[in-house]
Amino acid sequence: MEKQQLLDYLKEFLTPRRNKLFEEVLSKRTNFFTVVTQDVHQLHNTSAVIRSCDVFGIQNIHVIEECQPRRIDKEIAMGAQKWVDVNRYNSTKDCVSALRHKGYQIVATTPHGDGRNLEDFDISKPAAVFFGTEKNGLSEEVLEEADVHLKIPMQGFTESLNISVSAAIILQSITSRLRHSELTWQLTPEEKLEIELNWTKKCIKNSEQLVGDYKASR
């Protein structure tokens, strides 16, 4: 109740258009699917994947950085990092464990082996879709832990796609099918409240001062 009252107060400092836009975007957001990148060397690729998450309504991305931490390329992400929650890990094991605890099946993307074709992927279960490095793909640890191996059918001589392209293709496919299904994929009211409050704070330059003033007046 307190968070809702605080949000109502802060929304007064946004334009009606911005408030309506938040409401519309939140109605299409989902945590049913989530995305994971593992030690992606090219910075612009992780940033581009974050952008795709925003475009296709994925609220959370999980970034594994066992090799070294990397900053988000804001020019490539085009501001998407403001609207998508970026969760960082320095251990693949910790990331997999955390996602399993939340009820996600682990889906490893790979062009090799007898993986399931994208059009045959079962969307009925919450899934964390893992994408690996440009050169070597996902680690053996992830491939062994995975419940499903997923691949994009390819008809040419080239056997792989850039990670950002692969992510966009897969996310467009599974989110489109999800939204046309009868599954309950929408955010919960509690999730919507938390996210909208966070977005609203980011859009107000002096939000911390306003929050402090509001709490002091209660």
Backbone as CSV, one residue per row, in Angstrom:
resi,resn,N_x,N_y,N_z,CA_x,CA_y,CA_z,C_x,C_y,C_z
1,MET,0.831,-1.204,0.000,0.000,0.000,0.000,0.869,1.259,0.000
2,GLU,1.950,1.243,0.799,2.827,2.407,0.879,3.503,2.674,-0.468
3,LYS,3.930,1.589,-1.152,4.582,1.753,-2.461,3.609,2.317,-3.479
4,GLN,2.367,1.877,-3.435,1.363,2.381,-4.371,1.108,3.862,-4.129
5,GLN,1.047,4.259,-2.865,0.829,5.664,-2.546,2.013,6.519,-2.995
6,LEU,3.218,5.984,-2.797,4.418,6.702,-3.242,4.414,6.841,-4.761
7,LEU,4.051,5.775,-5.455,3.997,5.820,-6.917,2.973,6.854,-7.381
8,ASP,1.807,6.843,-6.775,0.770,7.808,-7.145,1.274,9.238,-6.980
9,TYR,2.063,9.468,-5.926,2.617,10.787,-5.661,3.637,11.169,-6.743
10,LEU,4.537,10.239,-7.058,5.589,10.539,-8.035,5.032,10.683,-9.452
11,LYS,3.952,9.980,-9.750,3.366,10.053,-11.094,2.855,11.453,-11.408
12,GLU,2.605,12.239,-10.382,2.149,13.610,-10.592,3.227,14.467,-11.258
13,PHE,4.495,13.989,-11.184,5.601,14.751,-11.766,5.923,14.295,-13.192
14,LEU,5.167,13.346,-13.697,5.315,12.897,-15.079,4.138,13.389,-15.907
15,THR,4.319,13.444,-17.206,3.226,13.855,-18.077,2.208,12.711,-18.183
16,PRO,0.941,13.047,-18.445,-0.061,11.990,-18.648,0.352,11.020,-19.751
17,ARG,1.023,11.523,-20.772,1.462,10.670,-21.880,2.466,9.628,-21.380
18,ARG,3.425,10.056,-20.548,4.430,9.122,-20.034,3.786,8.086,-19.114
19,ASN,2.870,8.519,-18.276,2.181,7.574,-17.381,1.385,6.534,-18.176
20,LYS,0.734,6.988,-19.244,-0.042,6.073,-20.071,0.871,5.094,-20.803
21,LEU,2.025,5.589,-21.255,2.979,4.736,-21.957,3.501,3.644,-21.031
22,PHE,3.820,4.001,-19.785,4.270,3.002,-18.813,3.215,1.912,-18.641
23,GLU,1.984,2.330,-18.519,0.888,1.378,-18.327,0.771,0.425,-19.526
24,GLU,0.885,0.972,-20.722,0.757,0.159,-21.935,1.911,-0.834,-22.061
25,VAL,3.129,-0.365,-21.807,4.299,-1.236,-21.936,4.273,-2.331,-20.879
26,LEU,3.907,-1.981,-19.661,3.848,-2.973,-18.581,2.831,-4.071,-18.869
27,SER,1.769,-3.729,-19.583,0.745,-4.731,-19.898,1.275,-5.790,-20.863
28,LYS,2.380,-5.481,-21.530,2.957,-6.409,-22.511,4.275,-7.028,-22.030
29,ARG,4.705,-6.658,-20.830,5.955,-7.189,-20.276,5.740,-8.580,-19.699
30,THR,6.832,-9.364,-19.656,6.724,-10.711,-19.097,8.006,-11.129,-18.380
31,ASN,7.834,-11.966,-17.388,8.944,-12.670,-16.746,8.811,-14.171,-16.989
32,PHE,7.865,-14.552,-17.846,7.663,-15.972,-18.150,8.914,-16.521,-18.826
33,PHE,9.504,-15.714,-19.714,10.792,-16.033,-20.316,11.814,-15.021,-19.836
34,THR,13.044,-15.452,-19.698,14.127,-14.542,-19.360,15.341,-14.934,-20.182
35,VAL,16.320,-14.036,-20.263,17.489,-14.228,-21.120,18.761,-14.214,-20.277
36,VAL,19.725,-15.049,-20.681,21.027,-15.093,-20.003,22.134,-15.015,-21.045
37,THR,23.127,-14.156,-20.821,24.327,-14.143,-21.664,25.505,-14.591,-20.803
38,GLN,26.351,-15.441,-21.377,27.495,-15.978,-20.630,28.809,-15.506,-21.238
39,ASP,29.499,-14.644,-20.510,30.831,-14.169,-20.901,30.927,-13.773,-22.370
40,VAL,29.994,-12.952,-22.798,30.016,-12.458,-24.179,31.108,-11.404,-24.305
41,HIS,32.104,-11.668,-25.167,33.288,-10.814,-25.239,33.005,-9.456,-25.872
42,GLN,32.218,-9.454,-26.930,31.937,-8.202,-27.621,30.867,-7.426,-26.871
43,LEU,31.268,-6.304,-26.314,30.392,-5.500,-25.483,29.105,-5.110,-26.197
44,HIS,29.210,-4.737,-27.473,28.025,-4.262,-28.188,26.995,-5.374,-28.356
45,ASN,27.436,-6.636,-28.305,26.484,-7.736,-28.458,25.574,-7.877,-27.238
46,THR,26.153,-7.793,-26.036,25.317,-7.841,-24.835,24.348,-6.668,-24.817
47,SER,24.843,-5.500,-25.185,23.985,-4.316,-25.215,22.853,-4.479,-26.221
48,ALA,23.160,-5.088,-27.372,22.132,-5.310,-28.390,21.097,-6.320,-27.914
49,VAL,21.533,-7.319,-27.143,20.589,-8.301,-26.600,19.648,-7.630,-25.595
50,ILE,20.177,-6.721,-24.800,19.336,-5.968,-23.859,18.283,-5.168,-24.628
51,ARG,18.698,-4.588,-25.722,17.769,-3.833,-26.562,16.667,-4.744,-27.094
52,SER,17.037,-5.958,-27.518,16.044,-6.914,-28.013,15.088,-7.338,-26.907
53,CYS,15.604,-7.491,-25.695,14.738,-7.837,-24.560,13.658,-6.777,-24.374
54,ASP,14.058,-5.513,-24.443,13.087,-4.433,-24.300,12.077,-4.457,-25.429
55,VAL,12.554,-4.617,-26.656,11.676,-4.613,-27.835,10.629,-5.718,-27.763
56,PHE,11.035,-6.906,-27.290,10.122,-8.045,-27.278,9.485,-8.296,-25.912
57,GLY,9.639,-7.341,-24.995,8.892,-7.387,-23.743,9.461,-8.266,-22.651
58,ILE,10.750,-8.614,-22.731,11.394,-9.408,-21.684,11.911,-8.458,-20.610
59,GLN,11.459,-8.612,-19.380,11.802,-7.643,-18.349,13.172,-7.872,-17.722
60,ASN,13.623,-9.125,-17.651,14.891,-9.418,-16.967,15.901,-10.088,-17.883
61,ILE,17.142,-9.624,-17.806,18.257,-10.290,-18.449,19.301,-10.580,-17.379
62,HIS,19.957,-11.719,-17.504,20.970,-12.141,-16.532,22.308,-12.226,-17.262
63,VAL,23.296,-11.510,-16.749,24.592,-11.411,-17.409,25.650,-12.088,-16.551
64,ILE,26.213,-13.187,-17.071,27.280,-13.906,-16.360,28.615,-13.337,-16.812
65,GLU,29.432,-12.916,-15.852,30.715,-12.288,-16.159,31.815,-12.972,-15.363
66,GLU,32.089,-14.210,-15.673,33.134,-14.936,-14.954,34.524,-14.467,-15.361
67,CYS,34.673,-14.028,-16.594,35.991,-13.583,-17.061,36.320,-12.191,-16.530
68,GLN,35.476,-11.229,-16.833,35.662,-9.877,-16.334,34.391,-9.074,-16.526
69,PRO,34.123,-8.170,-15.585,32.911,-7.352,-15.681,32.974,-6.446,-16.909
70,ARG,31.810,-6.175,-17.474,31.760,-5.305,-18.643,30.616,-4.302,-18.480
71,ARG,30.873,-3.085,-18.878,29.835,-2.067,-18.780,28.897,-2.187,-19.978
72,ILE,27.702,-1.676,-19.830,26.723,-1.701,-20.915,27.010,-0.565,-21.886
73,ASP,27.042,-0.867,-23.164,27.250,0.140,-24.196,25.923,0.868,-24.405
74,LYS,25.801,2.043,-23.830,24.533,2.767,-23.858,24.128,3.187,-25.266
75,GLU,25.126,3.424,-26.130,24.796,3.835,-27.495,24.118,2.700,-28.249
76,ILE,24.598,1.465,-28.033,24.004,0.312,-28.696,22.669,-0.051,-28.046
77,ALA,22.630,-0.005,-26.720,21.409,-0.381,-26.005,20.287,0.623,-26.246
78,MET,20.637,1.842,-26.682,19.645,2.872,-27.023,18.701,3.166,-25.858
79,GLY,19.221,3.160,-24.629,18.404,3.476,-23.468,17.644,2.299,-22.903
80,ALA,17.743,1.131,-23.545,16.979,-0.034,-23.088,17.372,-0.463,-21.687
81,GLN,18.617,-0.154,-21.281,19.082,-0.542,-19.950,18.293,0.164,-18.844
82,LYS,17.568,1.224,-19.195,16.722,1.911,-18.207,15.444,1.135,-17.930
83,TRP,15.009,0.355,-18.905,13.695,-0.280,-18.815,13.762,-1.784,-18.576
84,VAL,14.937,-2.383,-18.794,15.131,-3.816,-18.573,15.997,-4.004,-17.332
85,ASP,15.625,-4.945,-16.478,16.405,-5.204,-15.269,17.594,-6.097,-15.600
86,VAL,18.808,-5.587,-15.351,20.036,-6.329,-15.650,20.564,-6.938,-14.357
87,ASN,20.588,-8.273,-14.305,21.054,-9.013,-13.122,22.428,-9.592,-13.429
88,ARG,23.419,-9.270,-12.630,24.803,-9.679,-12.903,25.245,-10.814,-11.974
89,TYR,26.048,-11.727,-12.544,26.598,-12.863,-11.793,28.068,-13.029,-12.163
90,ASN,28.890,-13.450,-11.202,30.272,-13.788,-11.527,30.488,-15.293,-11.481
91,SER,29.386,-16.057,-11.452,29.453,-17.510,-11.427,28.295,-18.105,-12.212
92,THR,28.614,-18.959,-13.176,27.579,-19.642,-13.952,26.728,-20.514,-13.039
93,LYS,27.383,-21.205,-12.128,26.687,-22.097,-11.203,25.649,-21.337,-10.393
94,ASP,26.018,-20.167,-9.895,25.092,-19.362,-9.095,23.902,-18.897,-9.930
95,CYS,24.168,-18.529,-11.174,23.096,-18.062,-12.057,22.114,-19.185,-12.344
96,VAL,22.623,-20.342,-12.725,21.759,-21.487,-13.033,20.933,-21.865,-11.808
97,SER,21.588,-21.903,-10.652,20.901,-22.278,-9.405,19.786,-21.283,-9.076
98,ALA,20.070,-19.991,-9.225,19.077,-18.954,-8.912,17.869,-19.057,-9.841
99,LEU,18.112,-19.320,-11.119,17.017,-19.405,-12.080,16.182,-20.667,-11.878
100,ARG,16.839,-21.764,-11.555,16.084,-22.994,-11.256,15.211,-22.788,-10.017
101,HIS,15.744,-22.091,-9.035,14.994,-21.820,-7.804,13.736,-21.005,-8.105
102,LYS,13.797,-20.176,-9.142,12.640,-19.367,-9.537,11.680,-20.132,-10.440
103,GLY,12.024,-21.377,-10.753,11.114,-22.207,-11.542,11.360,-22.234,-13.032
104,TYR,12.506,-21.708,-13.475,12.803,-21.700,-14.907,13.469,-23.002,-15.345
105,GLN,13.103,-23.494,-16.520,13.880,-24.544,-17.150,15.061,-23.872,-17.837
106,ILE,16.177,-24.589,-17.937,17.385,-24.032,-18.536,17.439,-24.434,-20.012
107,VAL,17.475,-23.435,-20.888,17.485,-23.669,-22.327,18.806,-23.152,-22.895
108,ALA,19.594,-24.054,-23.452,20.892,-23.690,-24.022,20.769,-23.566,-25.539
109,THR,21.136,-22.415,-26.069,21.108,-22.239,-27.519,22.432,-22.726,-28.099
110,THR,22.356,-23.544,-29.125,23.559,-24.063,-29.783,23.204,-24.532,-31.192
111,PRO,24.072,-24.254,-32.167,23.798,-24.712,-33.525,24.227,-26.168,-33.749
112,HIS,24.876,-26.754,-32.747,25.441,-28.089,-32.897,24.551,-29.156,-32.255
113,GLY,24.773,-30.404,-32.654,24.083,-31.521,-32.023,22.636,-31.652,-32.441
114,ASP,21.916,-32.415,-31.657,20.514,-32.718,-31.966,19.561,-31.837,-31.167
115,GLY,19.816,-30.550,-31.199,18.957,-29.627,-30.471,17.568,-29.533,-31.078
116,ARG,16.644,-29.007,-30.311,15.270,-28.842,-30.778,15.179,-27.609,-31.670
117,ASN,14.536,-27.752,-32.813,14.352,-26.600,-33.702,13.442,-25.566,-33.051
118,LEU,13.703,-24.318,-33.369,12.977,-23.212,-32.749,11.468,-23.353,-32.876
119,GLU,10.990,-23.741,-34.047,9.545,-23.840,-34.239,8.915,-24.975,-33.434
120,ASP,9.749,-25.898,-32.949,9.241,-27.028,-32.167,9.402,-26.829,-30.661
121,PHE,9.924,-25.683,-30.278,10.172,-25.429,-28.855,8.855,-25.310,-28.083
122,ASP,8.765,-26.012,-26.965,7.577,-26.008,-26.111,7.581,-24.746,-25.253
123,ILE,6.630,-23.849,-25.497,6.604,-22.578,-24.771,5.777,-22.647,-23.482
124,SER,5.271,-23.816,-23.131,4.330,-23.919,-22.005,4.999,-23.803,-20.635
125,LYS,6.336,-23.892,-20.586,7.044,-23.810,-19.308,7.896,-22.546,-19.254
126,PRO,7.980,-21.896,-18.102,8.879,-20.753,-17.971,10.305,-21.173,-18.332
127,ALA,11.010,-20.341,-19.082,12.332,-20.729,-19.570,13.338,-19.592,-19.472
128,ALA,14.561,-19.966,-19.119,15.706,-19.051,-19.145,16.547,-19.461,-20.345
129,VAL,16.629,-18.594,-21.343,17.320,-18.920,-22.592,18.745,-18.381,-22.539
130,PHE,19.722,-19.292,-22.607,21.143,-18.951,-22.483,21.782,-18.754,-23.851
131,PHE,22.597,-17.683,-23.962,23.375,-17.402,-25.158,24.840,-17.296,-24.768
132,GLY,25.722,-17.882,-25.587,27.139,-17.926,-25.228,28.016,-16.979,-26.020
133,THR,29.325,-17.206,-25.917,30.301,-16.341,-26.565,30.253,-16.496,-28.072
134,GLU,30.744,-15.471,-28.759,30.688,-15.447,-30.209,31.503,-16.590,-30.825
135,LYS,32.641,-16.918,-30.228,33.547,-17.901,-30.813,33.247,-19.332,-30.370
136,ASN,33.107,-19.533,-29.069,32.996,-20.890,-28.536,31.597,-21.292,-28.083
137,GLY,30.662,-20.363,-28.090,29.310,-20.680,-27.642,29.242,-20.838,-26.134
138,LEU,28.258,-21.573,-25.664,28.076,-21.774,-24.229,29.103,-22.771,-23.685
139,SER,29.363,-22.662,-22.398,30.300,-23.576,-21.742,29.697,-24.969,-21.619
140,GLU,30.555,-25.947,-21.425,30.095,-27.319,-21.216,29.213,-27.405,-19.979
141,GLU,29.505,-26.565,-18.990,28.715,-26.546,-17.757,27.246,-26.257,-18.051
142,VAL,27.004,-25.257,-18.877,25.625,-24.907,-19.220,24.996,-25.978,-20.108
143,LEU,25.740,-26.448,-21.087,25.210,-27.462,-21.995,24.807,-28.737,-21.244
144,GLU,25.584,-29.090,-20.228,25.266,-30.291,-19.449,24.093,-30.052,-18.501
145,GLU,23.972,-28.832,-18.008,22.899,-28.494,-17.065,21.556,-28.289,-17.765
146,ALA,21.618,-27.998,-19.049,20.417,-27.593,-19.781,19.361,-28.688,-19.841
147,ASP,18.114,-28.268,-19.714,16.971,-29.168,-19.893,16.651,-29.335,-21.372
148,VAL,16.960,-28.302,-22.149,16.663,-28.294,-23.582,17.814,-27.635,-24.327
149,HIS,18.193,-28.197,-25.467,19.120,-27.552,-26.392,18.277,-27.015,-27.547
150,LEU,18.470,-25.756,-27.866,17.617,-25.084,-28.856,18.467,-24.543,-30.000
151,LYS,17.986,-24.715,-31.217,18.736,-24.194,-32.363,17.802,-23.557,-33.385
152,ILE,18.380,-22.642,-34.146,17.662,-21.996,-35.243,17.995,-22.770,-36.522
153,PRO,17.011,-23.278,-37.223,17.293,-24.022,-38.458,18.019,-23.131,-39.470
154,MET,19.081,-23.661,-40.069,19.868,-22.901,-41.051,20.007,-23.711,-42.325
155,GLN,19.914,-23.032,-43.468,19.904,-23.720,-44.750,21.157,-23.447,-45.588
156,GLY,22.046,-22.618,-45.078,23.222,-22.247,-45.863,24.498,-22.909,-45.393
157,PHE,25.642,-22.378,-45.854,26.942,-22.924,-45.478,27.363,-22.471,-44.079
158,THR,26.928,-21.280,-43.677,27.294,-20.743,-42.368,26.505,-21.466,-41.286
159,GLU,27.201,-21.892,-40.232,26.537,-22.721,-39.214,26.143,-21.957,-37.963
160,SER,26.418,-20.666,-37.929,26.039,-19.918,-36.728,25.715,-18.479,-37.076
161,LEU,25.007,-17.822,-36.154,24.642,-16.417,-36.302,25.273,-15.619,-35.167
162,ASN,25.434,-14.333,-35.383,25.869,-13.454,-34.307,24.889,-13.577,-33.147
163,ILE,25.386,-13.523,-31.928,24.542,-13.721,-30.743,23.371,-12.752,-30.703
164,SER,23.592,-11.495,-31.069,22.499,-10.518,-30.999,21.417,-10.835,-32.024
165,VAL,21.824,-11.363,-33.182,20.856,-11.756,-34.203,20.077,-12.987,-33.736
166,SER,20.803,-13.963,-33.187,20.160,-15.180,-32.679,19.135,-14.846,-31.602
167,ALA,19.525,-13.957,-30.684,18.624,-13.585,-29.594,17.360,-12.928,-30.137
168,ALA,17.513,-12.047,-31.112,16.355,-11.356,-31.675,15.409,-12.336,-32.362
169,ILE,15.967,-13.272,-33.126,15.142,-14.256,-33.832,14.376,-15.127,-32.845
170,ILE,15.084,-15.634,-31.835,14.460,-16.528,-30.859,13.419,-15.799,-30.026
171,LEU,13.741,-14.597,-29.557,12.797,-13.853,-28.720,11.543,-13.466,-29.496
172,GLN,11.709,-13.075,-30.744,10.533,-12.727,-31.538,9.607,-13.931,-31.689
173,SER,10.204,-15.086,-31.913,9.418,-16.301,-32.119,8.678,-16.724,-30.856
174,ILE,9.399,-16.850,-29.764,8.760,-17.406,-28.561,7.817,-16.420,-27.884
175,THR,8.133,-15.120,-27.934,7.218,-14.152,-27.309,5.947,-13.978,-28.130
176,SER,6.066,-14.046,-29.437,4.883,-13.950,-30.295,3.952,-15.126,-30.036
177,ARG,4.508,-16.320,-29.969,3.696,-17.498,-29.693,3.091,-17.433,-28.293
178,LEU,3.872,-16.922,-27.348,3.398,-16.821,-25.967,2.180,-15.914,-25.872
179,ARG,2.231,-14.765,-26.540,1.145,-13.795,-26.447,-0.110,-14.243,-27.187
180,HIS,0.034,-15.205,-28.067,-1.132,-15.752,-28.756,-1.635,-17.036,-28.091
181,SER,-1.022,-17.389,-26.971,-1.427,-18.592,-26.244,-2.397,-18.228,-25.130
182,GLU,-2.894,-19.229,-24.433,-3.782,-19.012,-23.297,-3.025,-19.105,-21.975
183,LEU,-1.715,-19.122,-22.037,-0.886,-19.184,-20.833,-0.950,-17.853,-20.076
184,THR,-0.754,-17.917,-18.788,-0.693,-16.701,-17.971,0.751,-16.215,-17.971
185,TRP,1.057,-15.267,-18.831,2.429,-14.811,-19.014,2.660,-13.392,-18.493
186,GLN,1.590,-12.698,-18.147,1.711,-11.298,-17.751,2.381,-11.153,-16.381
187,LEU,2.892,-9.968,-16.134,3.458,-9.654,-14.825,2.365,-9.659,-13.771
188,THR,2.729,-9.981,-12.542,1.778,-9.894,-11.433,1.589,-8.421,-11.064
189,PRO,0.501,-8.070,-10.372,0.314,-6.680,-9.936,1.498,-6.183,-9.105
190,GLU,2.058,-7.059,-8.274,3.206,-6.674,-7.444,4.423,-6.366,-8.305
191,GLU,4.658,-7.182,-9.329,5.789,-6.940,-10.228,5.604,-5.635,-10.990
192,LYS,4.396,-5.399,-11.470,4.115,-4.165,-12.201,4.368,-2.944,-11.329
193,LEU,3.919,-3.012,-10.089,4.095,-1.889,-9.169,5.574,-1.590,-8.950
194,GLU,6.352,-2.629,-8.700,7.782,-2.465,-8.434,8.495,-1.871,-9.643
195,ILE,8.170,-2.372,-10.818,8.827,-1.907,-12.038,8.415,-0.475,-12.366
196,GLU,7.130,-0.183,-12.282,6.666,1.172,-12.603,7.254,2.195,-11.642
197,LEU,7.378,1.824,-10.385,7.975,2.728,-9.398,9.436,3.002,-9.762
198,ASN,10.142,1.969,-10.162,11.539,2.106,-10.559,11.675,2.972,-11.803
199,TRP,10.834,2.728,-12.802,10.870,3.529,-14.030,10.560,5.001,-13.744
200,THR,9.569,5.216,-12.894,9.157,6.583,-12.584,10.287,7.352,-11.906
201,LYS,10.965,6.699,-10.983,12.096,7.344,-10.303,13.187,7.726,-11.301
202,LYS,13.421,6.858,-12.276,14.476,7.116,-13.258,14.139,8.295,-14.162
203,CYS,12.876,8.617,-14.280,12.449,9.695,-15.170,12.367,11.050,-14.475
204,ILE,12.578,11.064,-13.179,12.507,12.314,-12.419,13.901,12.634,-11.880
205,LYS,14.457,13.747,-12.293,15.840,14.086,-11.935,16.074,14.131,-10.427
206,ASN,15.149,14.712,-9.699,15.323,14.861,-8.247,14.449,13.865,-7.491
207,SER,14.346,12.663,-8.016,13.432,11.680,-7.423,13.800,11.328,-5.975
208,GLU,15.099,11.227,-5.687,15.511,10.869,-4.328,15.054,11.914,-3.320
209,GLN,15.186,13.174,-3.702,14.739,14.255,-2.818,13.222,14.219,-2.644
210,LEU,12.509,13.971,-3.724,11.055,13.904,-3.647,10.593,12.744,-2.775
211,VAL,11.260,11.599,-2.906,10.917,10.439,-2.075,11.178,10.761,-0.614
212,GLY,12.314,11.430,-0.349,12.638,11.794,1.034,11.617,12.757,1.616
213,ASP,11.216,13.736,0.817,10.210,14.704,1.268,8.873,14.013,1.532
214,TYR,8.524,13.076,0.650,7.263,12.369,0.797,7.258,11.551,2.092
215,LYS,8.325,10.826,2.337,8.398,9.987,3.550,8.404,10.843,4.813
216,ALA,9.041,11.999,4.726,9.105,12.883,5.892,7.741,13.461,6.238
217,SER,6.884,13.570,5.232,5.568,14.166,5.436,4.528,13.154,5.935
218,ARG,4.873,11.880,5.902,3.919,10.837,6.293,3.840,10.695,7.812
